[in-house]
């Protein structure tokens, strides 16, 4: 049979697998918004098969969805060839009816015929299976071939969080990954957690002369999500910001309005220079809330994405003194506590980098007038239900949730721990900064400001 077909022996997997075009149609249905079960039924396969495809491929197609080139025989043409062959038509007659070269038909009848009976019997289903099997191009993943690249990618995904002096911050203790999405209302392991896009675009900066140290972010995603790739461990998906085991759309959160905002501090009154991000020193802020009235303040500079975390320890007497109606807030983020902690944090920046602060509508900044008098920073509030007006801060809070998940007690972290997490974010490359880090962008601005000041004094 090997001599007759001109092709090495192929071990049959039993029943021929589902054709490639059916799986392509399945993924197109998924892209249209159908669930995996609905998409499977729509293309003529069972719901469990669709669920298995979706799960094994991490929610993303592992094959091209482009239509098959006319250069190759389709399954419909193979069915026509099988029918005409059963009617004892010759090769040239079949080629005339299909509009194909006689050599194409002859080669097809010889190479892809069924051989189990000891004779060449042409069946369309077997021929299609053999053609797809021969067309596979098993390409070893680049992360498998290049140990240095593999180590670089894995370190930026799952590397340890460190303080500015290089010492390791262990973070919370977590259980083993169970193959599911990130745990709900539980701690997650702290890691560097660079996104695949950040890793891919940082490589040319870190290795400008080494062309072997290049990989696309999609290749990293496939190594994480698709079973059988073998390049990266599946549990490393827990190091992605979303922590999801499959690719799914993410939901939006909504802010709650407050009654302390007057017309003169609305975002519409904010200077125009804030909007175009041309001038640094304009910040966005909010709180991330944890269990038992714990919170961490977050402020992000709009131009450089530089992040600072505000430590909000609980006031003396919290949990001991009986709560009094309209009494002082002891949770750590009442108006007085918030003003004191936020002013202390913002005072670490030079005066030219303290121009304005855009905040959510939370009541923790209801004493904003006193904060402005003390620091000289103008405060503005976003419109109700409009988190996109503070998009830089909202995106940063999403990154911080990897280190401070919802449903966990945030009061257990010391100021040094918050500084370590802020340092981790400020040393991650950002697409908006052309893959520089926020710390690098901030240092460049400070150097330019210093040089301008020196030039002015001469």
C-alpha positions in Angstrom: 0.0 0.0 0.0 2.9 2.4 0.7 4.2 1.6 -2.7 0.9 2.1 -4.4 -0.1 5.3 -2.6 3.4 6.9 -2.5 2.7 8.0 1.1 4.0 6.5 4.4 1.6 4.4 6.4 -0.9 6.3 8.5 -2.3 4.8 11.6 -6.0 5.2 11.6 -7.5 7.0 14.7 -10.7 5.0 14.2 -13.6 7.1 13.2 -12.4 10.0 11.0 -12.5 13.3 13.0 -14.9 16.1 12.4 -13.9 18.1 9.3 -11.9 21.2 9.5 -14.6 23.4 7.9 -17.1 22.4 10.5 -14.8 23.5 13.3 -14.1 26.8 11.5 -17.9 27.4 11.2 -18.1 26.6 15.0 -15.6 29.4 15.9 -17.4 31.8 13.6 -20.6 31.2 15.5 -18.8 31.7 18.8 -17.5 35.0 17.4 -21.1 36.0 16.6 -22.0 35.7 20.2 -23.4 32.1 20.6 -22.4 29.9 23.5 -20.2 26.9 22.8 -23.2 24.5 23.0 -25.4 26.7 20.7 -22.6 27.1 18.2 -21.9 23.3 18.1 -25.6 22.5 17.5 -25.8 25.2 14.8 -23.0 23.5 12.8 -24.3 20.0 13.3 -22.2 18.6 16.1 -23.2 17.8 19.7 -23.1 20.3 22.5 -20.4 18.4 24.5 -18.1 18.4 21.5 -18.4 22.2 21.3 -17.8 22.5 25.0 -14.7 20.4 24.6 -13.3 22.4 21.7 -13.9 25.6 23.6 -12.2 24.3 26.8 -9.2 22.6 25.1 -8.4 25.7 23.1 -8.8 28.1 26.0 -11.7 29.9 24.4 -9.8 30.8 21.3 -9.6 29.1 17.8 -6.3 27.3 17.2 -6.9 27.1 13.4 -7.2 29.7 10.8 -10.8 30.8 10.0 -10.0 31.9 6.5 -11.8 30.0 3.6 -9.9 27.2 2.0 -7.8 28.2 -1.0 -9.2 27.1 -4.4 -5.9 25.4 -5.0 -6.9 22.5 -2.7 -9.7 20.0 -3.2 -12.8 20.6 -1.0 -14.8 17.9 0.7 -17.7 18.5 -1.8 -15.2 17.9 -4.7 -14.0 14.7 -3.0 -17.6 13.5 -2.7 -18.1 14.2 -6.4 -14.9 12.3 -7.2 -16.1 9.3 -5.1 -19.5 9.3 -6.9 -18.0 9.5 -10.4 -15.4 6.8 -9.6 -18.2 4.5 -8.4 -19.8 5.0 -11.7 -16.7 3.8 -13.5 -15.8 7.2 -15.0 -12.1 7.6 -15.9 -9.7 10.1 -14.6 -9.9 12.5 -17.6 -13.7 12.4 -17.5 -13.7 13.3 -13.8 -11.2 16.0 -14.3 -13.4 17.6 -17.1 -16.5 17.6 -14.9 -14.7 19.1 -11.9 -12.6 21.5 -13.9 -9.4 20.1 -12.4 -6.2 18.8 -14.0 -6.1 15.1 -14.7 -2.9 14.8 -12.6 -4.7 16.3 -9.6 -7.5 13.6 -9.9 -5.0 10.8 -10.4 -2.9 11.9 -7.5 -6.0 12.2 -5.3 -7.3 8.7 -6.2 -3.9 7.2 -5.4 -2.7 9.1 -2.3 -5.9 9.5 -0.3 -7.7 6.2 -1.1 -8.7 3.9 1.8 -6.3 0.9 2.1 -7.8 -1.1 4.9 -9.3 -3.7 2.5 -5.9 -4.3 0.9 -7.0 -2.5 -2.2 -7.3 1.2 -3.1 -11.0 2.1 -2.4 -11.7 5.8 -2.7 -14.1 7.2 0.0 -14.6 10.9 0.4 -14.6 10.9 4.2 -11.3 8.9 4.5 -9.8 11.0 1.7 -10.6 14.2 3.5 -9.1 12.9 6.8 -5.9 11.8 5.0 -5.6 15.2 3.3 -6.0 17.2 6.5 -3.6 14.9 8.4 -0.9 15.3 5.7 -1.5 19.1 5.6 -0.7 19.5 9.3 2.5 21.4 10.0 3.5 20.5 13.5 5.7 23.5 14.4 7.5 23.5 17.7 6.6 26.5 19.8 9.3 29.2 20.0 9.2 29.2 23.8 10.2 25.5 23.7 13.1 26.0 21.3 14.5 29.1 23.1 15.2 28.5 26.8 16.3 32.1 27.4 13.1 33.5 25.8 11.1 31.0 27.9 12.8 32.1 31.1 12.2 35.8 30.2 8.5 35.3 29.5 7.9 33.1 32.6 9.8 35.5 34.9 7.8 38.5 33.8 4.6 36.6 34.2 5.2 34.8 37.5 8.3 36.5 39.0 8.4 37.6 42.6 7.3 41.0 43.7 10.3 42.9 45.1 10.8 46.1 47.0 13.0 48.9 45.6 16.0 47.5 47.4 15.5 44.1 45.8 14.2 42.2 48.8 11.3 39.8 48.0 7.8 40.4 49.2 6.1 37.0 49.7 2.5 38.3 49.7 -0.4 36.1 51.0 -0.4 32.3 51.1 -2.5 30.8 48.4 -3.7 27.3 47.5 -2.8 25.4 44.4 -4.4 26.3 41.1 -7.5 24.1 40.4 -7.8 24.7 36.7 -10.6 27.3 37.1 -10.8 31.1 37.1 -9.2 33.2 39.8 -10.7 32.4 43.3 -13.6 34.6 44.3 -13.0 36.7 47.4 -9.8 35.0 48.2 -6.1 36.0 48.0 -4.2 35.6 44.8 -0.4 35.0 44.6 1.6 38.1 44.1 3.7 38.1 40.9 5.2 40.6 38.4 2.2 39.8 36.2 3.3 41.6 33.1 0.7 41.2 30.3 1.8 39.2 27.2 1.6 42.4 25.2 3.9 44.2 27.6 6.4 41.3 27.4 6.3 41.1 23.6 6.9 44.8 23.2 9.5 45.1 25.9 11.8 42.5 24.3 13.1 44.7 21.5 14.1 47.3 24.2 15.8 44.8 26.5 17.4 42.9 23.6 17.9 45.3 20.7 20.5 43.2 18.9 19.2 39.7 19.6 16.6 38.8 17.0 16.0 35.4 18.6 14.5 37.2 21.6 11.2 38.1 19.9 7.7 36.7 20.3 4.2 38.0 19.7 1.7 38.4 22.5 -0.7 36.1 20.7 1.9 33.3 20.8 2.2 33.8 24.6 -1.6 33.7 25.0 -1.7 30.4 22.9 1.1 28.9 25.1 -1.0 29.7 28.1 -4.5 28.9 27.0 -4.3 26.0 24.4 -3.8 22.5 25.8 -0.9 20.6 24.4 1.3 23.5 23.5 3.7 22.5 26.2 5.6 25.8 26.4 4.1 27.4 29.5 2.2 25.8 32.4 -1.5 26.3 32.3 -1.6 27.5 35.9 0.3 30.6 34.8 -3.0 32.0 33.5 -3.5 32.9 37.2 -0.7 35.4 36.8 -2.7 37.3 34.1 -4.5 40.3 35.5 -8.0 38.8 34.9 -6.9 35.4 36.2 -9.4 33.7 33.9 -8.8 30.2 32.6 -10.7 31.1 29.4 -11.1 34.2 27.3 -14.4 35.9 28.1 -15.6 39.5 28.0 -15.1 41.4 31.2 -17.9 43.4 33.0 -17.8 47.0 33.9 -18.2 48.4 37.3 -20.3 51.5 38.2 -19.5 54.3 40.6 -22.1 55.6 43.1 -22.9 59.3 43.1 -22.5 61.5 46.2 -24.3 64.6 47.5 -21.2 66.6 48.4 -20.2 67.7 44.9 -21.0 71.3 43.9 -21.0 72.8 40.5 -17.6 74.5 40.9 -15.8 71.2 41.3 -17.5 69.3 38.5 -15.3 67.7 35.9 -16.7 70.1 33.3 -14.9 72.9 35.2 -11.5 71.2 34.9 -8.9 73.1 32.8 -8.6 72.0 29.2 -4.9 71.1 29.6 -5.9 68.1 31.7 -7.8 66.4 28.9 -5.0 66.2 26.4 -2.4 64.9 28.9 0.1 67.4 27.5 1.1 68.7 30.9 2.1 66.3 33.8 0.9 66.8 37.3 -2.8 66.0 36.9 -3.9 63.0 38.8 -6.9 60.6 39.1 -7.8 58.9 42.3 -10.2 56.5 44.0 -10.4 53.8 46.7 -10.3 50.0 46.4 -12.4 48.6 49.1 -11.9 45.4 51.1 -13.6 43.4 53.9 -14.4 45.0 57.3 -14.3 48.5 56.0 -10.7 48.3 54.9 -9.5 50.4 51.9 -6.4 51.5 50.0 -6.3 54.9 48.2 -4.9 54.9 44.6 -3.7 58.0 42.7 -2.4 57.8 39.2 -0.7 60.6 37.1 -2.5 60.9 33.8 0.5 61.5 31.5 3.1 59.1 32.9 0.8 56.5 34.6 2.9 56.8 37.7 1.0 55.2 40.6 1.0 55.9 44.3 -0.9 54.0 47.0 -2.3 55.7 50.0 -2.0 53.7 53.3 -5.3 54.1 55.2 -4.8 52.4 58.7 -7.8 52.2 61.0 -8.2 54.8 63.6 -7.6 54.1 67.3 -10.6 52.5 68.9 -11.9 50.7 65.7 -13.6 47.5 66.7 -13.4 48.4 70.4 -15.3 51.6 70.8 -19.1 51.3 70.2 -20.1 53.0 67.0 -21.8 56.3 67.5 -24.3 57.8 65.0 -22.7 60.8 63.2 -19.5 60.1 65.2 -16.0 60.0 63.9 -15.2 57.5 61.1 -12.7 55.0 62.5 -12.4 52.7 59.4 -9.5 54.6 58.0 -11.1 56.4 55.1 -13.4 58.9 56.6 -13.1 62.5 55.4 -10.6 63.6 58.1 -8.4 60.4 57.8 -8.5 60.5 54.0 -7.4 64.1 53.8 -4.5 63.5 56.2 -3.3 60.4 54.4 -3.8 61.7 50.9 -2.1 65.0 51.7 0.9 63.1 53.2 1.2 61.0 50.1 0.8 63.8 47.5 3.4 66.0 49.4 6.1 63.6 48.4 5.9 64.9 44.8 7.4 68.2 43.6 5.1 71.2 43.4 5.1 71.2 39.6 3.6 67.7 39.7 0.7 68.7 42.0 -1.7 70.5 39.7 -5.1 68.8 40.0 -6.9 65.6 41.2 -9.9 64.1 39.6 -11.8 61.8 42.1 -14.7 59.5 42.1 -17.9 60.6 43.8 -17.1 58.8 47.0 -17.8 60.7 50.3 -14.3 60.0 51.5 -13.2 63.2 49.8 -16.2 65.2 51.0 -13.7 67.6 52.8 -12.0 68.4 49.5 -12.0 72.1 50.2 -9.8 71.7 53.2 -7.5 69.3 51.2 -7.1 72.0 48.5 -6.3 74.7 51.0 -3.7 72.4 52.6 -2.0 71.1 49.5 -2.8 73.6 46.8 -4.2 70.8 44.6 -7.5 71.5 42.9 -10.0 68.7 43.2 -12.6 67.8 40.6 -15.3 65.1 40.6 -16.4 62.9 37.7 -20.0 62.7 36.6 -22.3 60.1 38.1 -22.0 56.6 36.5 -19.1 57.8 34.3 -16.0 55.8 35.2 -14.5 56.4 31.8 -13.8 60.0 32.8 -11.2 58.5 35.2 -10.1 55.7 32.8 -6.4 55.8 33.8 -7.3 55.2 37.5 -10.0 52.6 36.7 -7.5 50.6 34.6 -4.9 50.9 37.4 -7.4 49.7 40.0 -8.0 46.7 37.8 -4.3 45.9 37.9 -4.2 46.4 41.6 -7.0 43.9 42.1 -4.6 41.2 41.2 -2.7 42.0 44.4 -5.7 43.1 46.5 -8.7 41.0 45.4 -12.2 41.9 46.3 -13.5 40.3 49.5 -10.1 40.3 51.3 -9.0 42.4 54.3 -6.8 45.2 53.0 -6.0 46.6 56.5 -3.4 43.8 57.0 -0.9 45.4 54.5 1.7 47.8 55.9 2.8 50.9 54.0 5.9 49.1 53.0 3.9 46.4 51.3 1.9 49.0 49.4 5.1 50.7 48.3 6.3 47.4 46.9 3.2 46.8 44.9 3.3 50.4 43.6 7.0 49.9 42.7 6.0 46.7 40.7 3.4 48.7 38.7 5.7 51.6 38.1 8.4 49.3 36.7 6.1 47.5 34.2 6.3 48.7 30.6 3.1 50.4 29.3 1.8 50.5 25.8 0.6 54.1 26.2 4.2 55.1 27.0 5.6 53.3 24.0 6.7 50.5 26.3 8.6 52.6 28.7 7.8 52.2 32.4 6.0 54.8 34.4 9.1 55.3 36.6 11.2 55.9 33.5 8.6 58.4 32.1 8.5 60.2 35.4 12.3 60.4 35.7 12.5 61.8 32.2 10.1 64.6 33.1 11.9 65.4 36.3 15.2 65.6 34.5 13.8 67.9 31.8 12.2 70.1 34.5 15.5 70.2 36.4 17.5 71.1 33.2 15.0 73.8 32.3 15.3 75.3 35.7 19.1 75.4 35.5 19.0 76.9 32.1 16.6 79.6 33.3 18.9 80.7 36.2 21.9 81.3 33.9 
